[in-house]
Amino acid sequence: MGKRIAAMTPLLLAGLMSFADVTVAQQSLRVDLQLEPPHLDPTRTASATTAETVHRNVFQGLTRIDRHGDVQPGLAQRWQVSEDGLRYRFWLRQGVRFHDGRRFDAEVAAYSLRRLLSEDSGNPQRLLYQAIREVEVAGSHELVLHLSQPNSLLPFRLGLSAAVMVHPDSVHTNVTRPVGTGPYVFQGWERGSGVRLAAFADYWGQAPAIKHATFTYTGNRLELEGGLAEGLIDLYPDASSLTSHMALSHRADYRIKDGFSEGEVLLAINHARQPFGDRRVRRALSHAVDREALLDIYPAISPPLIGSHFSPRHPAYVDLADRYPHDPGRARELLAEAGQADGASLTLTVPPTQYAESASLYIASDLEAVGIEVALERLDWPQWLDQVFGEHDYDLTIVAHVEPMDIDIYARDDYYFNYRDADFRALWERIEAEQEETARHALLGEAQRHLADDAVNVFLFLKPQQAIHKVGLKGVWSDTPIPAVVLQELAWE
């Protein structure tokens, strides 16, 4: 009998090892994104890929935005707003700890928000929160925000990646070693190899099913499609512009979910550069671009055209997509009226995203067809963030603005569009102060019409978001109301 047991032991061990391998695979995940983040602190960059990697995974906010775009409790269990809209009281969760063991409480929350509001914070979304006049610690886990004017959008904005909670003892190293309160703890980041996360054993909420996750970043489309073809990637959140889309959709081991982001894709205009200060020139650009033809960059989906900086998925949306029909003749007339009959020369600065690289060829051709000479300038993502977003050094660029409800950017004089309009600023102040939803939606309609009439940018289409994932992976978001890959909601069947 002993010899029989000894003979069976290697087979038994092999079976146990195989079972262990399967168990590990069912608890692990590889997510691939196109752009490697500049760093991992979402409070110091506008990079969507930083938010996709760490928001709701490593870092959390007082509130959270769910897959439907609705505001839910986050590190704040509940909140209450005063009748005049000038005071928000938040009751914070107790027993929450950061990944390094430090406690989260009202003092830490107050520090995070005061840092956000500081002029030298480096937070690109700081102006979203400028209505906060004072941050008061009312108890160990009670926080009161005093506003200078009502801001009905504040709970939503506190759920964005720009407003995540950080600890003063780890804040200065979050760019490379992020420490948060989320369900995943940072394990390492090797550029070119990806960011590694692991489930946080002392997480205050429900333990996630995925125990280990790696975010990799593949900028080269051929390498990406090769990785998908070999089955090396478990989830790619945006496969909508891949040329191999149809072949992948017929594979038995992958599923494709059709959805949309909140990303308004724009041909963005630098109003500080001539001749773009002339509205006739901007309107000419809008007539010159054939937006319907532009949709050919997506092989398997036809995203909705937009006519202003607003998502068609929002109840206050006004359909202005036909405001500037494709009309090269009218574009040339407007250019002549603006003294540009001989044409203009400009540079179209292109970030490395797939949609921008593909769209730039269509748009350059359309503009040259009406007499505008176009030079294409291609930048990598850190260069684009620094040169275009940071230094405002560009003529035209193509980008998707993925932050939800961000029409307020046109009320910021220092935003990279360099658009300064006192009437729009006054209108936006009325929108933020309006507490009644129907009246606020009507004002949002006015804001959309204002931007369209002024042809502030060439508004193109709503960016689709077709996630491709392995069969058996549950919980993948169809739509992406915020830039985030929420690992906690994922699990293998």
C-alpha positions as CSV (number, residue, x, y, z in Angstrom):
1,M,0.0,0.0,0.0
2,G,2.9,2.3,0.8
3,K,4.4,1.8,-2.6
4,R,1.1,2.6,-4.3
5,I,0.7,5.8,-2.3
6,A,4.3,6.8,-3.2
7,A,3.6,6.1,-6.8
8,M,0.5,8.2,-6.8
9,T,2.1,11.2,-5.0
10,P,3.6,12.9,-8.1
11,L,0.3,12.7,-9.9
12,L,-1.5,14.0,-6.9
13,L,0.9,16.9,-6.6
14,A,0.6,17.7,-10.2
15,G,-3.2,17.9,-9.8
16,L,-2.9,20.1,-6.8
17,M,-0.5,22.4,-8.6
18,S,-2.8,22.6,-11.6
19,F,-5.7,23.5,-9.3
20,A,-3.6,26.2,-7.6
21,D,-2.6,27.6,-11.0
22,V,-6.3,27.9,-12.0
23,T,-7.2,29.5,-8.7
24,V,-4.5,32.1,-9.1
25,A,-5.6,32.8,-12.7
26,Q,-9.2,33.3,-11.5
27,Q,-8.0,35.9,-9.0
28,S,-5.7,37.8,-11.4
29,L,-6.3,40.2,-14.2
30,R,-4.3,42.1,-16.9
31,V,-5.8,45.3,-18.1
32,D,-4.2,47.1,-21.1
33,L,-4.4,50.8,-21.9
34,Q,-3.0,52.7,-24.8
35,L,-1.1,55.5,-23.0
36,E,1.3,55.1,-20.1
37,P,0.5,57.6,-17.4
38,P,2.9,60.5,-16.8
39,H,2.7,59.6,-13.1
40,L,0.2,58.1,-10.6
41,D,-1.2,61.1,-8.7
42,P,-4.6,62.0,-10.2
43,T,-4.7,65.3,-8.2
44,R,-1.7,66.6,-10.3
45,T,-2.5,65.6,-13.9
46,A,-5.3,65.8,-16.4
47,S,-4.2,62.5,-17.8
48,A,-7.2,60.1,-18.1
49,T,-4.9,57.1,-18.1
50,T,-3.7,58.0,-14.6
51,A,-7.3,58.1,-13.4
52,E,-8.1,54.8,-15.2
53,T,-5.3,53.1,-13.3
54,V,-5.7,54.4,-9.8
55,H,-9.1,56.1,-9.3
56,R,-11.5,53.9,-7.3
57,N,-8.7,51.3,-7.1
58,V,-6.0,52.9,-5.0
59,F,-7.6,56.3,-4.3
60,Q,-11.1,57.2,-3.2
61,G,-13.1,60.4,-2.8
62,L,-15.8,61.5,-0.3
63,T,-18.3,60.5,-3.0
64,R,-18.1,58.1,-5.9
65,I,-19.7,58.1,-9.3
66,D,-21.2,54.8,-10.3
67,R,-21.4,53.1,-13.7
68,H,-24.6,55.0,-14.5
69,G,-23.1,58.4,-13.7
70,D,-25.0,58.7,-10.4
71,V,-23.4,60.0,-7.2
72,Q,-23.1,57.5,-4.4
73,P,-21.5,57.6,-0.9
74,G,-17.8,57.0,-0.9
75,L,-15.6,57.8,2.1
76,A,-18.5,59.9,3.3
77,Q,-21.4,57.8,4.4
78,R,-23.9,60.6,3.9
79,W,-24.2,64.3,3.5
80,Q,-26.6,67.1,4.0
81,V,-26.9,70.5,2.3
82,S,-28.4,73.6,3.9
83,E,-31.6,75.2,2.5
84,D,-29.6,78.1,1.1
85,G,-27.1,75.7,-0.6
86,L,-24.1,77.3,1.2
87,R,-23.2,74.6,3.6
88,Y,-22.5,70.9,3.1
89,R,-22.1,68.6,6.1
90,F,-20.4,65.2,5.5
91,W,-20.4,62.3,7.9
92,L,-17.3,60.2,7.2
93,R,-16.8,56.5,7.5
94,Q,-15.0,55.3,10.6
95,G,-12.3,52.6,10.8
96,V,-10.9,53.5,7.4
97,R,-7.1,53.3,7.0
98,F,-4.6,54.2,4.3
99,H,-2.5,51.4,2.8
100,D,0.4,52.4,5.1
101,G,-1.8,52.0,8.2
102,R,-2.5,55.7,8.8
103,R,-6.0,56.6,9.8
104,F,-8.5,58.5,7.6
105,D,-10.5,61.0,9.5
106,A,-11.9,64.6,9.1
107,E,-8.5,66.2,9.6
108,V,-7.1,64.2,6.7
109,A,-10.2,65.0,4.6
110,A,-9.8,68.7,5.4
111,Y,-6.1,68.6,4.5
112,S,-7.0,66.9,1.1
113,L,-9.5,69.6,0.2
114,R,-7.4,72.5,1.4
115,R,-4.6,71.2,-0.7
116,L,-6.9,70.9,-3.7
117,L,-8.0,74.5,-3.2
118,S,-4.5,75.9,-2.9
119,E,-3.3,78.0,-5.8
120,D,0.1,76.1,-5.9
121,S,-1.6,72.6,-5.7
122,G,-0.9,71.8,-9.3
123,N,-4.4,70.4,-9.6
124,P,-5.6,71.0,-13.1
125,Q,-9.3,70.8,-12.0
126,R,-8.9,73.2,-9.0
127,L,-11.3,75.7,-10.3
128,L,-14.1,73.2,-10.2
129,Y,-14.1,73.6,-6.4
130,Q,-13.6,77.3,-6.1
131,A,-17.0,77.8,-4.5
132,I,-15.6,76.2,-1.3
133,R,-14.8,79.1,0.9
134,E,-13.9,77.3,4.1
135,V,-13.3,73.7,5.2
136,E,-14.3,73.1,8.8
137,V,-13.5,70.0,10.9
138,A,-16.7,69.6,13.0
139,G,-15.7,66.4,14.7
140,S,-13.3,63.4,14.3
141,H,-15.4,62.1,11.4
142,E,-17.6,65.1,10.5
143,L,-16.7,67.7,7.9
144,V,-18.5,71.0,6.9
145,L,-17.9,72.8,3.7
146,H,-18.9,76.5,3.6
147,L,-19.5,77.8,0.1
148,S,-19.2,81.4,-1.2
149,Q,-22.1,80.6,-3.5
150,P,-24.4,77.6,-4.0
151,N,-22.9,74.8,-6.1
152,S,-25.4,72.1,-6.9
153,L,-22.7,70.1,-8.8
154,L,-20.4,69.8,-5.7
155,P,-21.3,66.2,-4.6
156,F,-20.7,65.0,-8.2
157,R,-17.4,66.8,-8.5
158,L,-16.2,65.4,-5.2
159,G,-16.4,62.0,-6.8
160,L,-13.9,62.9,-9.6
161,S,-10.3,61.7,-9.5
162,A,-9.1,65.3,-8.9
163,A,-10.7,65.3,-5.4
164,V,-9.5,61.9,-4.0
165,M,-8.4,61.8,-0.4
166,V,-4.6,61.8,0.3
167,H,-2.6,61.7,3.5
168,P,-0.2,64.5,4.3
169,D,2.5,62.0,5.2
170,S,2.5,60.3,1.8
171,V,1.2,63.0,-0.5
172,H,4.6,64.0,-1.8
173,T,5.5,60.5,-3.1
174,N,2.1,59.6,-4.6
175,V,3.4,60.4,-8.1
176,T,5.5,57.2,-8.0
177,R,4.3,55.3,-4.9
178,P,0.6,56.1,-4.5
179,V,-0.9,55.4,-1.1
180,G,-4.7,55.6,-0.7
181,T,-7.7,54.1,1.1
182,G,-9.0,52.0,-1.9
183,P,-9.4,48.2,-2.2
184,Y,-6.0,47.9,-4.0
185,V,-2.5,48.6,-2.7
186,F,0.2,49.7,-5.1
187,Q,3.0,47.1,-5.5
188,G,5.2,48.5,-8.2
189,W,5.6,50.3,-11.5
190,E,8.3,49.6,-14.0
191,R,7.9,51.7,-17.1
192,G,7.3,49.5,-20.1
193,S,6.2,46.6,-17.8
194,G,3.1,48.1,-16.1
195,V,1.6,49.0,-12.8
196,R,1.0,46.1,-10.3
197,L,-1.8,46.3,-7.7
198,A,-2.9,43.8,-5.1
199,A,-6.0,43.5,-3.0
200,F,-5.6,45.5,0.3
201,A,-6.1,43.1,3.2
202,D,-7.4,45.7,5.6
203,Y,-9.8,47.4,3.2
204,W,-12.8,48.9,5.0
205,G,-15.3,47.6,2.4
206,Q,-16.1,44.4,0.7
207,A,-13.0,42.4,-0.3
208,P,-12.6,42.3,-4.1
209,A,-12.7,39.0,-6.1
210,I,-9.7,40.0,-8.2
211,K,-6.6,39.7,-5.9
212,H,-3.9,40.8,-8.3
213,A,-4.1,43.2,-11.3
214,T,-1.5,44.5,-13.7
215,F,-2.1,47.6,-15.9
216,T,0.1,47.5,-19.0
217,Y,0.3,50.2,-21.6
218,T,0.7,49.4,-25.3
219,G,1.0,52.5,-27.5
220,N,1.8,50.5,-30.7
221,R,-1.4,49.3,-32.3
222,L,0.2,46.3,-34.0
223,E,1.7,45.1,-30.6
224,L,-1.7,45.6,-29.0
225,E,-3.5,43.7,-31.6
226,G,-0.9,41.0,-31.3
227,G,-1.4,40.8,-27.6
228,L,-5.1,40.4,-28.0
229,A,-4.7,37.8,-30.8
230,E,-2.5,35.7,-28.4
231,G,-5.0,36.1,-25.6
232,L,-2.5,37.8,-23.3
233,I,-4.9,40.7,-22.4
234,D,-7.9,40.1,-20.2
235,L,-9.5,43.5,-20.6
236,Y,-8.9,46.4,-23.0
237,P,-11.4,49.2,-22.2
238,D,-11.5,50.9,-25.6
239,A,-11.2,48.7,-28.7
240,S,-13.5,50.9,-30.8
241,S,-10.9,52.1,-33.2
242,L,-8.9,48.9,-33.7
243,T,-8.7,47.7,-37.3
244,S,-8.9,44.1,-36.1
245,H,-12.2,44.8,-34.3
246,M,-14.3,42.6,-36.5
247,A,-11.9,39.6,-36.3
248,L,-11.8,39.9,-32.5
249,S,-15.6,40.1,-32.3
250,H,-15.8,36.6,-33.9
251,R,-13.4,35.0,-31.4
252,A,-14.9,32.5,-29.0
253,D,-12.6,33.7,-26.1
254,Y,-13.4,37.4,-26.2
255,R,-16.6,39.5,-25.9
256,I,-17.1,43.1,-27.0
257,K,-19.4,45.5,-25.1
258,D,-20.7,48.4,-27.0
259,G,-20.8,51.6,-25.0
260,F,-19.8,55.3,-24.8
261,S,-17.6,57.4,-22.7
262,E,-18.4,61.0,-21.6
263,G,-15.6,62.1,-24.0
264,E,-16.5,65.0,-26.3
265,V,-14.0,64.8,-29.2
266,L,-13.0,68.2,-30.3
267,L,-10.9,70.0,-32.9
268,A,-9.7,72.4,-30.2
269,I,-8.8,76.0,-31.2
270,N,-6.3,78.3,-29.5
271,H,-8.1,81.6,-29.4
272,A,-4.9,83.5,-28.5
273,R,-3.5,82.7,-32.0
274,Q,-4.5,84.5,-35.1
275,P,-6.7,84.3,-37.1
276,F,-8.8,82.3,-34.6
277,G,-9.9,85.4,-32.7
278,D,-12.3,86.0,-35.6
279,R,-15.5,84.0,-35.2
280,R,-15.9,83.8,-39.0
281,V,-12.7,81.8,-39.2
282,R,-13.8,79.5,-36.5
283,R,-17.2,79.0,-38.2
284,A,-15.3,78.3,-41.4
285,L,-13.4,75.5,-39.7
286,S,-16.7,74.0,-38.5
287,H,-18.1,74.0,-42.0
288,A,-14.9,72.7,-43.5
289,V,-14.7,69.4,-41.5
290,D,-16.8,66.5,-42.8
291,R,-17.7,65.0,-39.5
292,E,-19.8,62.2,-41.0
293,A,-16.8,61.0,-43.1
294,L,-14.7,61.3,-39.9
295,L,-16.7,58.5,-38.3
296,D,-15.1,56.1,-40.7
297,I,-12.2,55.8,-38.2
298,Y,-14.5,53.5,-36.2
299,P,-15.0,50.2,-38.1
300,A,-17.9,48.8,-36.2
301,I,-19.8,51.6,-34.5
302,S,-21.2,55.0,-35.5
303,P,-20.9,57.5,-32.6
304,P,-23.3,60.4,-32.4
305,L,-22.2,63.7,-33.7
306,I,-22.2,66.7,-31.3
307,G,-22.6,70.4,-31.9
308,S,-21.4,71.7,-28.5
309,H,-19.4,70.6,-25.5
310,F,-22.1,68.3,-24.0
311,S,-22.9,64.7,-23.9
312,P,-26.0,63.4,-25.7
313,R,-26.5,61.1,-22.8
314,H,-27.3,64.0,-20.4
315,P,-31.0,64.9,-19.9
316,A,-30.2,68.6,-20.6
317,Y,-28.6,67.9,-24.0
318,V,-29.6,70.1,-26.9
319,D,-29.0,68.6,-30.4
320,L,-26.9,71.1,-32.3
321,A,-25.1,68.6,-34.5
322,D,-26.5,70.2,-37.7
323,R,-25.5,73.8,-36.7
324,Y,-22.6,73.7,-39.1
325,P,-23.2,71.3,-42.0
326,H,-20.3,70.3,-44.1
327,D,-20.1,73.0,-46.7
328,P,-16.6,73.8,-48.2
329,G,-18.1,76.6,-50.3
330,R,-19.5,78.4,-47.2
331,A,-16.2,77.8,-45.4
332,R,-14.3,79.6,-48.2
333,E,-16.8,82.5,-48.2
334,L,-16.3,83.0,-44.4
335,L,-12.5,82.9,-44.8
336,A,-12.7,85.5,-47.5
337,E,-14.9,87.7,-45.3
338,A,-12.3,87.4,-42.5
339,G,-9.5,88.5,-44.9
340,Q,-8.2,85.0,-45.3
341,A,-9.1,84.5,-49.0
342,D,-5.5,83.5,-49.7
343,G,-5.7,80.9,-47.0
344,A,-3.9,80.5,-43.7
345,S,-1.1,78.3,-42.6
346,L,-1.5,76.5,-39.3
347,T,-0.2,73.5,-37.3
348,L,-2.4,70.7,-36.1
349,T,-0.8,69.2,-33.0
350,V,-1.7,65.5,-32.6
351,P,-1.5,63.4,-29.4
352,P,-0.7,59.7,-29.7
353,T,-4.3,58.4,-29.2
354,Q,-5.6,56.2,-31.9
355,Y,-8.7,58.4,-32.6
356,A,-6.6,61.5,-32.8
357,E,-4.0,60.0,-35.1
358,S,-6.6,58.7,-37.5
359,A,-8.9,61.8,-37.4
360,S,-5.9,64.2,-38.0
361,L,-5.6,62.9,-41.6
362,Y,-9.2,63.4,-42.4
363,I,-9.3,66.9,-40.8
364,A,-6.0,68.0,-42.5
365,S,-7.4,67.0,-45.8
366,D,-10.7,68.8,-45.2
367,L,-8.9,72.1,-44.2
368,E,-6.6,72.0,-47.1
369,A,-9.6,71.6,-49.4
370,V,-10.7,75.1,-48.4
371,G,-7.3,76.7,-48.8
372,I,-5.8,76.2,-45.3
373,E,-2.3,74.8,-45.3
374,V,-1.9,72.3,-42.5
375,A,1.3,71.0,-40.9
376,L,0.9,67.9,-38.7
377,E,2.9,67.9,-35.4
378,R,2.8,64.6,-33.6
379,L,3.6,64.5,-29.8
380,D,3.8,61.8,-27.2
381,W,1.4,62.1,-24.3
382,P,3.7,63.8,-21.8
383,Q,4.8,66.3,-24.5
384,W,1.1,67.0,-25.3
385,L,0.2,67.5,-21.7
386,D,3.2,69.9,-21.2
387,Q,3.1,71.8,-24.5
388,V,-0.6,72.0,-25.3
389,F,-2.5,71.6,-22.0
390,G,0.2,73.3,-19.9
391,E,1.9,75.9,-22.0
392,H,-1.0,76.5,-24.5
393,D,1.5,76.3,-27.3
394,Y,-0.5,75.1,-30.3
395,D,-2.8,76.3,-33.1
396,L,-5.3,73.4,-33.3
397,T,-5.3,70.0,-31.6
398,I,-7.6,66.9,-31.4
399,V,-8.6,65.6,-28.0
400,A,-11.4,63.9,-26.2
401,H,-12.5,65.7,-23.0
402,V,-13.5,62.7,-20.9
403,E,-14.4,64.4,-17.6
404,P,-18.2,64.3,-17.2
405,M,-20.1,67.6,-17.1
406,D,-17.1,69.7,-17.9
407,I,-18.7,72.4,-19.9
408,D,-17.5,74.8,-17.2
409,I,-14.1,74.8,-18.7
410,Y,-15.3,77.5,-21.1
411,A,-15.8,79.8,-18.1
412,R,-12.0,79.6,-17.2
413,D,-9.9,82.3,-18.6
414,D,-6.7,80.4,-18.1
415,Y,-7.8,77.2,-19.8
416,Y,-5.8,76.0,-22.7
417,F,-8.4,77.2,-25.3
418,N,-7.7,80.8,-24.2
419,Y,-11.4,81.5,-24.6
420,R,-12.5,84.5,-22.6
421,D,-16.1,85.4,-22.7
422,A,-17.8,87.4,-19.9
423,D,-21.3,86.4,-20.9
424,F,-20.5,82.7,-20.7
425,R,-18.9,83.2,-17.3
426,A,-22.0,84.9,-16.0
427,L,-24.2,82.2,-17.4
428,W,-22.1,79.5,-15.8
429,E,-22.4,81.3,-12.4
430,R,-26.2,81.1,-12.8
431,I,-26.0,77.4,-13.6
432,E,-23.9,76.5,-10.5
433,A,-26.2,78.6,-8.3
434,E,-29.5,77.1,-9.6
435,Q,-30.7,74.4,-7.2
436,E,-33.9,73.5,-9.1
437,E,-33.1,70.8,-11.7
438,T,-35.5,71.8,-14.5
439,A,-34.3,75.4,-14.4
440,R,-30.7,74.3,-14.3
441,H,-31.2,72.1,-17.4
442,A,-32.7,75.1,-19.2
443,L,-29.6,77.2,-18.4
444,L,-27.4,74.3,-19.6
445,G,-29.3,74.4,-22.9
446,E,-28.4,78.1,-23.2
447,A,-24.8,77.4,-22.5
448,Q,-24.6,74.8,-25.2
449,R,-26.2,77.2,-27.8
450,H,-23.8,79.9,-26.7
451,L,-20.7,77.7,-27.4
452,A,-22.2,76.5,-30.7
453,D,-23.0,80.0,-32.0
454,D,-19.6,81.3,-31.0
455,A,-18.0,78.2,-32.7
456,V,-15.6,78.1,-29.8
457,N,-14.2,74.7,-31.0
458,V,-15.1,72.3,-33.8
459,F,-17.3,69.9,-31.9
460,L,-17.0,66.5,-33.6
461,F,-18.6,63.4,-31.9
462,L,-19.0,61.5,-28.6
463,K,-16.2,59.1,-28.2
464,P,-17.3,55.4,-28.2
465,Q,-16.0,53.0,-25.6
466,Q,-16.1,49.4,-26.7
467,A,-14.5,47.3,-24.1
468,I,-13.1,43.9,-25.2
469,H,-12.7,41.3,-22.5
470,K,-12.1,37.6,-21.9
471,V,-15.2,35.4,-21.7
472,G,-16.0,34.8,-18.1
473,L,-15.0,38.2,-16.8
474,K,-18.0,39.8,-15.1
475,G,-18.7,43.4,-14.1
476,V,-17.1,45.3,-17.0
477,W,-18.7,48.7,-17.5
478,S,-20.5,49.2,-20.8
479,D,-20.4,53.0,-20.6
480,T,-17.7,55.0,-18.8
481,P,-19.2,58.1,-17.2
482,I,-15.8,58.7,-15.6
483,P,-12.3,57.6,-16.7
484,A,-11.8,54.6,-14.4
485,V,-11.3,50.8,-14.6
486,V,-13.1,49.8,-11.4
487,L,-11.4,46.5,-10.4
488,Q,-13.6,46.0,-7.4
489,E,-16.6,45.3,-9.6
490,L,-14.8,42.7,-11.7
491,A,-14.8,38.9,-11.1
492,W,-14.2,35.7,-13.0
493,E,-17.1,33.4,-13.4
